[in-house]
Structures are given as C-alpha cells and as structure tokens.
Amino acid sequence: MTSTALRTKLYDYIREADDKKLKAIYRLLEDDIEGASEWWKDKHMVAELEERYEALVSGKDKGLSKEELSAAIDKARKKKYG
C-alpha cells in the first residue's frame, strides 16, 4: 500500500473515531507529535538552522531565487506524481 493510501485511510479513520480511540492513538504517537511540533527545543535542529542561516548570510551558500525554488518544486512534483 502506498504512503498516500495509508494517509487517506488514517485520515478517514481519525475523522470518524470516537474520543476513546482518538486518545489511544494520540498516546501511542504523543512523543513523535510533540517532538515535531516543538522543533525549537531540538538542539540539533536549531544548530542546523543556525549553520544554514550563517552560510546564507556570509555568502558561502548562495541559496535559490524564488523562481529557482518554484522550478525545483515543480520538477520534484512531476517526478513524484507524474
């Protein structure tokens, strides 16, 4: 089963689940959910962001223009979804 199909099934299940099932699902995934929503507490993530920011500011990394970013996103979408 593809990731998209799994997501769809989970979305549908969660939309219809009663409170007891929702709480059980949340407890099962709580650490992952909280970790993802509080990225600023992750020292490695913050260090990575600071390093990338400094590289952009210093000119070490030239980054991408909006047009280049849009083109790269479009290319990735076409590759993944056809």
PyMOL Python script that loads the backbone (N, CA, C, O; Angstrom):
from pymol import cmd

cmd.read_pdbstr("""\
ATOM      1  N   MET A   1       0.850  -1.180   0.000  1.00  0.00           N
ATOM      2  CA  MET A   1       0.000   0.000   0.000  1.00  0.00           C
ATOM      3  C   MET A   1       0.893   1.240   0.000  1.00  0.00           C
ATOM      4  O   MET A   1       1.895   1.280   0.715  1.00  0.00           O
ATOM      5  N   THR A   2       0.545   2.233  -0.782  1.00  0.00           N
ATOM      6  CA  THR A   2       1.362   3.445  -0.883  1.00  0.00           C
ATOM      7  C   THR A   2       1.171   4.334   0.347  1.00  0.00           C
ATOM      8  O   THR A   2       0.205   4.188   1.095  1.00  0.00           O
ATOM      9  N   SER A   3       2.106   5.248   0.534  1.00  0.00           N
ATOM     10  CA  SER A   3       2.005   6.199   1.649  1.00  0.00           C
ATOM     11  C   SER A   3       0.739   7.040   1.524  1.00  0.00           C
ATOM     12  O   SER A   3       0.078   7.328   2.521  1.00  0.00           O
ATOM     13  N   THR A   4       0.409   7.426   0.311  1.00  0.00           N
ATOM     14  CA  THR A   4      -0.795   8.230   0.092  1.00  0.00           C
ATOM     15  C   THR A   4      -2.044   7.462   0.502  1.00  0.00           C
ATOM     16  O   THR A   4      -2.940   8.014   1.141  1.00  0.00           O
ATOM     17  N   ALA A   5      -2.098   6.204   0.136  1.00  0.00           N
ATOM     18  CA  ALA A   5      -3.259   5.379   0.503  1.00  0.00           C
ATOM     19  C   ALA A   5      -3.334   5.208   2.021  1.00  0.00           C
ATOM     20  O   ALA A   5      -4.417   5.266   2.605  1.00  0.00           O
ATOM     21  N   LEU A   6      -2.180   4.999   2.656  1.00  0.00           N
ATOM     22  CA  LEU A   6      -2.163   4.878   4.120  1.00  0.00           C
ATOM     23  C   LEU A   6      -2.649   6.158   4.786  1.00  0.00           C
ATOM     24  O   LEU A   6      -3.450   6.109   5.720  1.00  0.00           O
ATOM     25  N   ARG A   7      -2.168   7.304   4.308  1.00  0.00           N
ATOM     26  CA  ARG A   7      -2.601   8.587   4.879  1.00  0.00           C
ATOM     27  C   ARG A   7      -4.115   8.756   4.752  1.00  0.00           C
ATOM     28  O   ARG A   7      -4.795   9.155   5.698  1.00  0.00           O
ATOM     29  N   THR A   8      -4.615   8.447   3.578  1.00  0.00           N
ATOM     30  CA  THR A   8      -6.054   8.590   3.337  1.00  0.00           C
ATOM     31  C   THR A   8      -6.852   7.716   4.289  1.00  0.00           C
ATOM     32  O   THR A   8      -7.841   8.165   4.870  1.00  0.00           O
ATOM     33  N   LYS A   9      -6.430   6.478   4.450  1.00  0.00           N
ATOM     34  CA  LYS A   9      -7.134   5.575   5.367  1.00  0.00           C
ATOM     35  C   LYS A   9      -7.071   6.092   6.807  1.00  0.00           C
ATOM     36  O   LYS A   9      -8.065   6.059   7.531  1.00  0.00           O
ATOM     37  N   LEU A  10      -5.883   6.572   7.214  1.00  0.00           N
ATOM     38  CA  LEU A  10      -5.745   7.107   8.574  1.00  0.00           C
ATOM     39  C   LEU A  10      -6.600   8.356   8.770  1.00  0.00           C
ATOM     40  O   LEU A  10      -7.274   8.489   9.791  1.00  0.00           O
ATOM     41  N   TYR A  11      -6.578   9.278   7.796  1.00  0.00           N
ATOM     42  CA  TYR A  11      -7.407  10.486   7.900  1.00  0.00           C
ATOM     43  C   TYR A  11      -8.870  10.109   8.069  1.00  0.00           C
ATOM     44  O   TYR A  11      -9.564  10.629   8.943  1.00  0.00           O
ATOM     45  N   ASP A  12      -9.329   9.195   7.216  1.00  0.00           N
ATOM     46  CA  ASP A  12     -10.730   8.774   7.277  1.00  0.00           C
ATOM     47  C   ASP A  12     -11.053   8.128   8.630  1.00  0.00           C
ATOM     48  O   ASP A  12     -12.101   8.398   9.217  1.00  0.00           O
ATOM     49  N   TYR A  13     -10.149   7.277   9.118  1.00  0.00           N
ATOM     50  CA  TYR A  13     -10.374   6.606  10.396  1.00  0.00           C
ATOM     51  C   TYR A  13     -10.430   7.612  11.533  1.00  0.00           C
ATOM     52  O   TYR A  13     -11.324   7.554  12.377  1.00  0.00           O
ATOM     53  N   ILE A  14      -9.476   8.533  11.556  1.00  0.00           N
ATOM     54  CA  ILE A  14      -9.411   9.515  12.639  1.00  0.00           C
ATOM     55  C   ILE A  14     -10.628  10.442  12.610  1.00  0.00           C
ATOM     56  O   ILE A  14     -11.157  10.810  13.659  1.00  0.00           O
ATOM     57  N   ARG A  15     -11.064  10.813  11.421  1.00  0.00           N
ATOM     58  CA  ARG A  15     -12.244  11.678  11.303  1.00  0.00           C
ATOM     59  C   ARG A  15     -13.478  11.056  11.955  1.00  0.00           C
ATOM     60  O   ARG A  15     -14.317  11.768  12.506  1.00  0.00           O
ATOM     61  N   GLU A  16     -13.585   9.738  11.893  1.00  0.00           N
ATOM     62  CA  GLU A  16     -14.773   9.045  12.399  1.00  0.00           C
ATOM     63  C   GLU A  16     -14.583   8.432  13.790  1.00  0.00           C
ATOM     64  O   GLU A  16     -15.548   7.969  14.398  1.00  0.00           O
ATOM     65  N   ALA A  17     -13.352   8.426  14.292  1.00  0.00           N
ATOM     66  CA  ALA A  17     -13.066   7.741  15.558  1.00  0.00           C
ATOM     67  C   ALA A  17     -13.729   8.438  16.748  1.00  0.00           C
ATOM     68  O   ALA A  17     -13.874   9.660  16.773  1.00  0.00           O
ATOM     69  N   ASP A  18     -14.124   7.632  17.729  1.00  0.00           N
ATOM     70  CA  ASP A  18     -14.693   8.206  18.948  1.00  0.00           C
ATOM     71  C   ASP A  18     -13.559   8.725  19.840  1.00  0.00           C
ATOM     72  O   ASP A  18     -12.384   8.489  19.560  1.00  0.00           O
ATOM     73  N   ASP A  19     -13.916   9.424  20.902  1.00  0.00           N
ATOM     74  CA  ASP A  19     -12.926  10.053  21.780  1.00  0.00           C
ATOM     75  C   ASP A  19     -11.944   9.045  22.373  1.00  0.00           C
ATOM     76  O   ASP A  19     -10.750   9.328  22.474  1.00  0.00           O
ATOM     77  N   LYS A  20     -12.430   7.893  22.757  1.00  0.00           N
ATOM     78  CA  LYS A  20     -11.570   6.873  23.374  1.00  0.00           C
ATOM     79  C   LYS A  20     -10.472   6.432  22.395  1.00  0.00           C
ATOM     80  O   LYS A  20      -9.307   6.305  22.773  1.00  0.00           O
ATOM     81  N   LYS A  21     -10.852   6.204  21.158  1.00  0.00           N
ATOM     82  CA  LYS A  21      -9.878   5.784  20.151  1.00  0.00           C
ATOM     83  C   LYS A  21      -8.904   6.917  19.819  1.00  0.00           C
ATOM     84  O   LYS A  21      -7.710   6.675  19.638  1.00  0.00           O
ATOM     85  N   LEU A  22      -9.402   8.138  19.740  1.00  0.00           N
ATOM     86  CA  LEU A  22      -8.524   9.288  19.469  1.00  0.00           C
ATOM     87  C   LEU A  22      -7.460   9.443  20.549  1.00  0.00           C
ATOM     88  O   LEU A  22      -6.288   9.672  20.250  1.00  0.00           O
ATOM     89  N   LYS A  23      -7.876   9.316  21.796  1.00  0.00           N
ATOM     90  CA  LYS A  23      -6.923   9.434  22.908  1.00  0.00           C
ATOM     91  C   LYS A  23      -5.892   8.319  22.858  1.00  0.00           C
ATOM     92  O   LYS A  23      -4.714   8.556  23.129  1.00  0.00           O
ATOM     93  N   ALA A  24      -6.312   7.115  22.517  1.00  0.00           N
ATOM     94  CA  ALA A  24      -5.389   5.979  22.432  1.00  0.00           C
ATOM     95  C   ALA A  24      -4.375   6.201  21.303  1.00  0.00           C
ATOM     96  O   ALA A  24      -3.183   5.948  21.479  1.00  0.00           O
ATOM     97  N   ILE A  25      -4.841   6.664  20.166  1.00  0.00           N
ATOM     98  CA  ILE A  25      -3.942   6.943  19.043  1.00  0.00           C
ATOM     99  C   ILE A  25      -2.957   8.044  19.424  1.00  0.00           C
ATOM    100  O   ILE A  25      -1.762   7.938  19.147  1.00  0.00           O
ATOM    101  N   TYR A  26      -3.455   9.089  20.052  1.00  0.00           N
ATOM    102  CA  TYR A  26      -2.585  10.196  20.449  1.00  0.00           C
ATOM    103  C   TYR A  26      -1.515   9.721  21.435  1.00  0.00           C
ATOM    104  O   TYR A  26      -0.341  10.063  21.290  1.00  0.00           O
ATOM    105  N   ARG A  27      -1.920   8.931  22.441  1.00  0.00           N
ATOM    106  CA  ARG A  27      -0.948   8.425  23.414  1.00  0.00           C
ATOM    107  C   ARG A  27       0.129   7.593  22.740  1.00  0.00           C
ATOM    108  O   ARG A  27       1.299   7.659  23.119  1.00  0.00           O
ATOM    109  N   LEU A  28      -0.257   6.818  21.752  1.00  0.00           N
ATOM    110  CA  LEU A  28       0.684   5.985  21.023  1.00  0.00           C
ATOM    111  C   LEU A  28       1.726   6.832  20.276  1.00  0.00           C
ATOM    112  O   LEU A  28       2.897   6.460  20.194  1.00  0.00           O
ATOM    113  N   LEU A  29       1.290   7.953  19.744  1.00  0.00           N
ATOM    114  CA  LEU A  29       2.156   8.796  18.911  1.00  0.00           C
ATOM    115  C   LEU A  29       2.604  10.090  19.589  1.00  0.00           C
ATOM    116  O   LEU A  29       3.265  10.915  18.958  1.00  0.00           O
ATOM    117  N   GLU A  30       2.261  10.278  20.840  1.00  0.00           N
ATOM    118  CA  GLU A  30       2.473  11.550  21.537  1.00  0.00           C
ATOM    119  C   GLU A  30       3.906  12.062  21.456  1.00  0.00           C
ATOM    120  O   GLU A  30       4.116  13.242  21.174  1.00  0.00           O
ATOM    121  N   ASP A  31       4.892  11.211  21.694  1.00  0.00           N
ATOM    122  CA  ASP A  31       6.281  11.667  21.672  1.00  0.00           C
ATOM    123  C   ASP A  31       6.668  12.210  20.300  1.00  0.00           C
ATOM    124  O   ASP A  31       7.322  13.248  20.204  1.00  0.00           O
ATOM    125  N   ASP A  32       6.269  11.513  19.242  1.00  0.00           N
ATOM    126  CA  ASP A  32       6.567  11.978  17.889  1.00  0.00           C
ATOM    127  C   ASP A  32       5.843  13.271  17.574  1.00  0.00           C
ATOM    128  O   ASP A  32       6.417  14.179  16.974  1.00  0.00           O
ATOM    129  N   ILE A  33       4.583  13.359  17.978  1.00  0.00           N
ATOM    130  CA  ILE A  33       3.785  14.554  17.696  1.00  0.00           C
ATOM    131  C   ILE A  33       4.361  15.761  18.418  1.00  0.00           C
ATOM    132  O   ILE A  33       4.535  16.821  17.817  1.00  0.00           O
ATOM    133  N   GLU A  34       4.655  15.610  19.685  1.00  0.00           N
ATOM    134  CA  GLU A  34       5.195  16.721  20.470  1.00  0.00           C
ATOM    135  C   GLU A  34       6.582  17.121  19.977  1.00  0.00           C
ATOM    136  O   GLU A  34       6.907  18.307  19.913  1.00  0.00           O
ATOM    137  N   GLY A  35       7.387  16.137  19.632  1.00  0.00           N
ATOM    138  CA  GLY A  35       8.723  16.430  19.122  1.00  0.00           C
ATOM    139  C   GLY A  35       8.680  17.204  17.822  1.00  0.00           C
ATOM    140  O   GLY A  35       9.490  18.105  17.602  1.00  0.00           O
ATOM    141  N   ALA A  36       7.745  16.859  16.966  1.00  0.00           N
ATOM    142  CA  ALA A  36       7.619  17.532  15.676  1.00  0.00           C
ATOM    143  C   ALA A  36       7.088  18.946  15.839  1.00  0.00           C
ATOM    144  O   ALA A  36       7.460  19.837  15.075  1.00  0.00           O
ATOM    145  N   SER A  37       6.228  19.162  16.820  1.00  0.00           N
ATOM    146  CA  SER A  37       5.629  20.488  16.970  1.00  0.00           C
ATOM    147  C   SER A  37       6.488  21.428  17.810  1.00  0.00           C
ATOM    148  O   SER A  37       6.211  22.626  17.859  1.00  0.00           O
ATOM    149  N   GLU A  38       7.518  20.916  18.467  1.00  0.00           N
ATOM    150  CA  GLU A  38       8.398  21.754  19.282  1.00  0.00           C
ATOM    151  C   GLU A  38       9.835  21.648  18.785  1.00  0.00           C
ATOM    152  O   GLU A  38      10.749  21.337  19.549  1.00  0.00           O
ATOM    153  N   TRP A  39      10.021  21.911  17.486  1.00  0.00           N
ATOM    154  CA  TRP A  39      11.328  21.777  16.857  1.00  0.00           C
ATOM    155  C   TRP A  39      12.379  22.678  17.492  1.00  0.00           C
ATOM    156  O   TRP A  39      13.562  22.337  17.484  1.00  0.00           O
ATOM    157  N   TRP A  40      11.979  23.809  18.035  1.00  0.00           N
ATOM    158  CA  TRP A  40      12.929  24.761  18.613  1.00  0.00           C
ATOM    159  C   TRP A  40      13.603  24.219  19.870  1.00  0.00           C
ATOM    160  O   TRP A  40      14.603  24.776  20.322  1.00  0.00           O
ATOM    161  N   LYS A  41      13.069  23.146  20.436  1.00  0.00           N
ATOM    162  CA  LYS A  41      13.679  22.518  21.609  1.00  0.00           C
ATOM    163  C   LYS A  41      14.721  21.468  21.205  1.00  0.00           C
ATOM    164  O   LYS A  41      15.467  20.969  22.047  1.00  0.00           O
ATOM    165  N   ASP A  42      14.763  21.142  19.924  1.00  0.00           N
ATOM    166  CA  ASP A  42      15.715  20.160  19.410  1.00  0.00           C
ATOM    167  C   ASP A  42      17.029  20.870  19.096  1.00  0.00           C
ATOM    168  O   ASP A  42      17.120  21.616  18.121  1.00  0.00           O
ATOM    169  N   LYS A  43      18.053  20.635  19.930  1.00  0.00           N
ATOM    170  CA  LYS A  43      19.330  21.338  19.786  1.00  0.00           C
ATOM    171  C   LYS A  43      19.970  21.078  18.427  1.00  0.00           C
ATOM    172  O   LYS A  43      20.574  21.982  17.849  1.00  0.00           O
ATOM    173  N   HIS A  44      19.848  19.870  17.913  1.00  0.00           N
ATOM    174  CA  HIS A  44      20.435  19.539  16.616  1.00  0.00           C
ATOM    175  C   HIS A  44      19.736  20.299  15.491  1.00  0.00           C
ATOM    176  O   HIS A  44      20.385  20.798  14.572  1.00  0.00           O
ATOM    177  N   MET A  45      18.418  20.382  15.573  1.00  0.00           N
ATOM    178  CA  MET A  45      17.651  21.098  14.553  1.00  0.00           C
ATOM    179  C   MET A  45      17.998  22.585  14.571  1.00  0.00           C
ATOM    180  O   MET A  45      18.212  23.188  13.519  1.00  0.00           O
ATOM    181  N   VAL A  46      18.054  23.166  15.750  1.00  0.00           N
ATOM    182  CA  VAL A  46      18.376  24.590  15.886  1.00  0.00           C
ATOM    183  C   VAL A  46      19.797  24.862  15.384  1.00  0.00           C
ATOM    184  O   VAL A  46      20.033  25.854  14.695  1.00  0.00           O
ATOM    185  N   ALA A  47      20.732  23.988  15.725  1.00  0.00           N
ATOM    186  CA  ALA A  47      22.118  24.154  15.266  1.00  0.00           C
ATOM    187  C   ALA A  47      22.195  24.090  13.743  1.00  0.00           C
ATOM    188  O   ALA A  47      22.911  24.874  13.120  1.00  0.00           O
ATOM    189  N   GLU A  48      21.470  23.172  13.156  1.00  0.00           N
ATOM    190  CA  GLU A  48      21.444  23.043  11.694  1.00  0.00           C
ATOM    191  C   GLU A  48      20.871  24.298  11.048  1.00  0.00           C
ATOM    192  O   GLU A  48      21.424  24.800  10.069  1.00  0.00           O
ATOM    193  N   LEU A  49      19.774  24.804  11.585  1.00  0.00           N
ATOM    194  CA  LEU A  49      19.173  26.022  11.038  1.00  0.00           C
ATOM    195  C   LEU A  49      20.119  27.219  11.169  1.00  0.00           C
ATOM    196  O   LEU A  49      20.245  28.023  10.245  1.00  0.00           O
ATOM    197  N   GLU A  50      20.776  27.328  12.313  1.00  0.00           N
ATOM    198  CA  GLU A  50      21.721  28.434  12.515  1.00  0.00           C
ATOM    199  C   GLU A  50      22.894  28.328  11.544  1.00  0.00           C
ATOM    200  O   GLU A  50      23.337  29.334  10.991  1.00  0.00           O
ATOM    201  N   GLU A  51      23.392  27.124  11.340  1.00  0.00           N
ATOM    202  CA  GLU A  51      24.506  26.912  10.410  1.00  0.00           C
ATOM    203  C   GLU A  51      24.102  27.303   8.983  1.00  0.00           C
ATOM    204  O   GLU A  51      24.858  27.971   8.278  1.00  0.00           O
ATOM    205  N   ARG A  52      22.935  26.892   8.578  1.00  0.00           N
ATOM    206  CA  ARG A  52      22.454  27.225   7.229  1.00  0.00           C
ATOM    207  C   ARG A  52      22.221  28.727   7.082  1.00  0.00           C
ATOM    208  O   ARG A  52      22.533  29.309   6.044  1.00  0.00           O
ATOM    209  N   TYR A  53      21.678  29.345   8.112  1.00  0.00           N
ATOM    210  CA  TYR A  53      21.446  30.789   8.079  1.00  0.00           C
ATOM    211  C   TYR A  53      22.769  31.535   7.926  1.00  0.00           C
ATOM    212  O   TYR A  53      22.883  32.439   7.099  1.00  0.00           O
ATOM    213  N   GLU A  54      23.766  31.156   8.723  1.00  0.00           N
ATOM    214  CA  GLU A  54      25.076  31.802   8.651  1.00  0.00           C
ATOM    215  C   GLU A  54      25.709  31.617   7.274  1.00  0.00           C
ATOM    216  O   GLU A  54      26.341  32.537   6.755  1.00  0.00           O
ATOM    217  N   ALA A  55      25.545  30.445   6.686  1.00  0.00           N
ATOM    218  CA  ALA A  55      26.079  30.193   5.349  1.00  0.00           C
ATOM    219  C   ALA A  55      25.424  31.114   4.315  1.00  0.00           C
ATOM    220  O   ALA A  55      26.092  31.606   3.406  1.00  0.00           O
ATOM    221  N   LEU A  56      24.134  31.342   4.456  1.00  0.00           N
ATOM    222  CA  LEU A  56      23.436  32.255   3.540  1.00  0.00           C
ATOM    223  C   LEU A  56      23.882  33.699   3.749  1.00  0.00           C
ATOM    224  O   LEU A  56      24.148  34.417   2.785  1.00  0.00           O
ATOM    225  N   VAL A  57      23.963  34.116   4.997  1.00  0.00           N
ATOM    226  CA  VAL A  57      24.341  35.493   5.315  1.00  0.00           C
ATOM    227  C   VAL A  57      25.773  35.789   4.870  1.00  0.00           C
ATOM    228  O   VAL A  57      26.053  36.868   4.347  1.00  0.00           O
ATOM    229  N   SER A  58      26.667  34.843   5.075  1.00  0.00           N
ATOM    230  CA  SER A  58      28.077  35.048   4.735  1.00  0.00           C
ATOM    231  C   SER A  58      28.339  34.938   3.236  1.00  0.00           C
ATOM    232  O   SER A  58      29.391  35.366   2.760  1.00  0.00           O
ATOM    233  N   GLY A  59      27.400  34.372   2.493  1.00  0.00           N
ATOM    234  CA  GLY A  59      27.589  34.193   1.059  1.00  0.00           C
ATOM    235  C   GLY A  59      28.191  32.845   0.697  1.00  0.00           C
ATOM    236  O   GLY A  59      28.351  32.533  -0.484  1.00  0.00           O
ATOM    237  N   LYS A  60      28.526  32.046   1.697  1.00  0.00           N
ATOM    238  CA  LYS A  60      29.072  30.709   1.454  1.00  0.00           C
ATOM    239  C   LYS A  60      28.066  29.868   0.663  1.00  0.00           C
ATOM    240  O   LYS A  60      28.449  29.107  -0.226  1.00  0.00           O
ATOM    241  N   ASP A  61      26.795  30.009   0.988  1.00  0.00           N
ATOM    242  CA  ASP A  61      25.704  29.352   0.262  1.00  0.00           C
ATOM    243  C   ASP A  61      24.903  30.454  -0.409  1.00  0.00           C
ATOM    244  O   ASP A  61      24.403  31.358   0.261  1.00  0.00           O
ATOM    245  N   LYS A  62      24.782  30.385  -1.708  1.00  0.00           N
ATOM    246  CA  LYS A  62      24.079  31.450  -2.439  1.00  0.00           C
ATOM    247  C   LYS A  62      22.561  31.285  -2.407  1.00  0.00           C
ATOM    248  O   LYS A  62      21.824  32.211  -2.746  1.00  0.00           O
ATOM    249  N   GLY A  63      22.104  30.115  -2.003  1.00  0.00           N
ATOM    250  CA  GLY A  63      20.666  29.888  -1.917  1.00  0.00           C
ATOM    251  C   GLY A  63      20.026  29.809  -3.288  1.00  0.00           C
ATOM    252  O   GLY A  63      20.706  29.608  -4.294  1.00  0.00           O
ATOM    253  N   LEU A  64      18.709  29.968  -3.320  1.00  0.00           N
ATOM    254  CA  LEU A  64      17.946  29.920  -4.564  1.00  0.00           C
ATOM    255  C   LEU A  64      17.038  31.138  -4.656  1.00  0.00           C
ATOM    256  O   LEU A  64      16.572  31.657  -3.642  1.00  0.00           O
ATOM    257  N   SER A  65      16.794  31.585  -5.872  1.00  0.00           N
ATOM    258  CA  SER A  65      15.799  32.642  -6.071  1.00  0.00           C
ATOM    259  C   SER A  65      14.418  32.008  -5.965  1.00  0.00           C
ATOM    260  O   SER A  65      14.293  30.783  -5.972  1.00  0.00           O
ATOM    261  N   LYS A  66      13.385  32.833  -5.865  1.00  0.00           N
ATOM    262  CA  LYS A  66      12.018  32.299  -5.814  1.00  0.00           C
ATOM    263  C   LYS A  66      11.718  31.490  -7.063  1.00  0.00           C
ATOM    264  O   LYS A  66      11.068  30.446  -6.994  1.00  0.00           O
ATOM    265  N   GLU A  67      12.187  31.968  -8.196  1.00  0.00           N
ATOM    266  CA  GLU A  67      11.935  31.284  -9.463  1.00  0.00           C
ATOM    267  C   GLU A  67      12.629  29.924  -9.493  1.00  0.00           C
ATOM    268  O   GLU A  67      12.041  28.931  -9.920  1.00  0.00           O
ATOM    269  N   GLU A  68      13.893  29.884  -9.034  1.00  0.00           N
ATOM    270  CA  GLU A  68      14.622  28.623  -8.998  1.00  0.00           C
ATOM    271  C   GLU A  68      13.961  27.630  -8.044  1.00  0.00           C
ATOM    272  O   GLU A  68      13.872  26.438  -8.341  1.00  0.00           O
ATOM    273  N   LEU A  69      13.503  28.125  -6.910  1.00  0.00           N
ATOM    274  CA  LEU A  69      12.830  27.266  -5.939  1.00  0.00           C
ATOM    275  C   LEU A  69      11.534  26.713  -6.515  1.00  0.00           C
ATOM    276  O   LEU A  69      11.253  25.521  -6.388  1.00  0.00           O
ATOM    277  N   SER A  70      10.750  27.568  -7.143  1.00  0.00           N
ATOM    278  CA  SER A  70       9.490  27.125  -7.757  1.00  0.00           C
ATOM    279  C   SER A  70       9.743  26.077  -8.828  1.00  0.00           C
ATOM    280  O   SER A  70       9.021  25.083  -8.913  1.00  0.00           O
ATOM    281  N   ALA A  71      10.773  26.298  -9.652  1.00  0.00           N
ATOM    282  CA  ALA A  71      11.104  25.340 -10.705  1.00  0.00           C
ATOM    283  C   ALA A  71      11.535  24.006 -10.102  1.00  0.00           C
ATOM    284  O   ALA A  71      11.147  22.951 -10.603  1.00  0.00           O
ATOM    285  N   ALA A  72      12.327  24.037  -9.041  1.00  0.00           N
ATOM    286  CA  ALA A  72      12.779  22.805  -8.392  1.00  0.00           C
ATOM    287  C   ALA A  72      11.601  22.046  -7.777  1.00  0.00           C
ATOM    288  O   ALA A  72      11.540  20.819  -7.855  1.00  0.00           O
ATOM    289  N   ILE A  73      10.677  22.772  -7.173  1.00  0.00           N
ATOM    290  CA  ILE A  73       9.490  22.140  -6.577  1.00  0.00           C
ATOM    291  C   ILE A  73       8.627  21.518  -7.669  1.00  0.00           C
ATOM    292  O   ILE A  73       8.168  20.384  -7.531  1.00  0.00           O
ATOM    293  N   ASP A  74       8.408  22.257  -8.748  1.00  0.00           N
ATOM    294  CA  ASP A  74       7.613  21.724  -9.859  1.00  0.00           C
ATOM    295  C   ASP A  74       8.241  20.455 -10.432  1.00  0.00           C
ATOM    296  O   ASP A  74       7.543  19.486 -10.731  1.00  0.00           O
ATOM    297  N   LYS A  75       9.567  20.471 -10.583  1.00  0.00           N
ATOM    298  CA  LYS A  75      10.279  19.309 -11.118  1.00  0.00           C
ATOM    299  C   LYS A  75      10.118  18.106 -10.187  1.00  0.00           C
ATOM    300  O   LYS A  75       9.880  16.989 -10.647  1.00  0.00           O
ATOM    301  N   ALA A  76      10.252  18.340  -8.865  1.00  0.00           N
ATOM    302  CA  ALA A  76      10.112  17.251  -7.903  1.00  0.00           C
ATOM    303  C   ALA A  76       8.690  16.701  -7.901  1.00  0.00           C
ATOM    304  O   ALA A  76       8.493  15.490  -7.802  1.00  0.00           O
ATOM    305  N   ARG A  77       7.701  17.583  -8.009  1.00  0.00           N
ATOM    306  CA  ARG A  77       6.305  17.123  -8.052  1.00  0.00           C
ATOM    307  C   ARG A  77       6.047  16.256  -9.275  1.00  0.00           C
ATOM    308  O   ARG A  77       5.425  15.198  -9.184  1.00  0.00           O
ATOM    309  N   LYS A  78       6.539  16.728 -10.432  1.00  0.00           N
ATOM    310  CA  LYS A  78       6.337  15.961 -11.663  1.00  0.00           C
ATOM    311  C   LYS A  78       7.011  14.600 -11.578  1.00  0.00           C
ATOM    312  O   LYS A  78       6.468  13.599 -12.045  1.00  0.00           O
ATOM    313  N   LYS A  79       8.213  14.569 -10.970  1.00  0.00           N
ATOM    314  CA  LYS A  79       8.937  13.310 -10.834  1.00  0.00           C
ATOM    315  C   LYS A  79       8.172  12.342  -9.926  1.00  0.00           C
ATOM    316  O   LYS A  79       8.072  11.149 -10.213  1.00  0.00           O
ATOM    317  N   LYS A  80       7.632  12.882  -8.822  1.00  0.00           N
ATOM    318  CA  LYS A  80       6.946  12.021  -7.862  1.00  0.00           C
ATOM    319  C   LYS A  80       5.541  11.634  -8.324  1.00  0.00           C
ATOM    320  O   LYS A  80       5.144  10.475  -8.203  1.00  0.00           O
ATOM    321  N   TYR A  81       4.796  12.595  -8.849  1.00  0.00           N
ATOM    322  CA  TYR A  81       3.382  12.348  -9.157  1.00  0.00           C
ATOM    323  C   TYR A  81       3.082  12.203 -10.640  1.00  0.00           C
ATOM    324  O   TYR A  81       1.961  11.856 -11.011  1.00  0.00           O
ATOM    325  N   GLY A  82       4.056  12.461 -11.487  1.00  0.00           N
ATOM    326  CA  GLY A  82       3.850  12.305 -12.925  1.00  0.00           C
ATOM    327  C   GLY A  82       3.230  13.482 -13.609  1.00  0.00           C
ATOM    328  O   GLY A  82       3.014  13.449 -14.820  1.00  0.00           O
TER     329      GLY A  82
END
""", "prot")
cmd.dss("prot")
cmd.show_as("cartoon", "prot")
cmd.util.cbc("prot")
cmd.orient("prot")
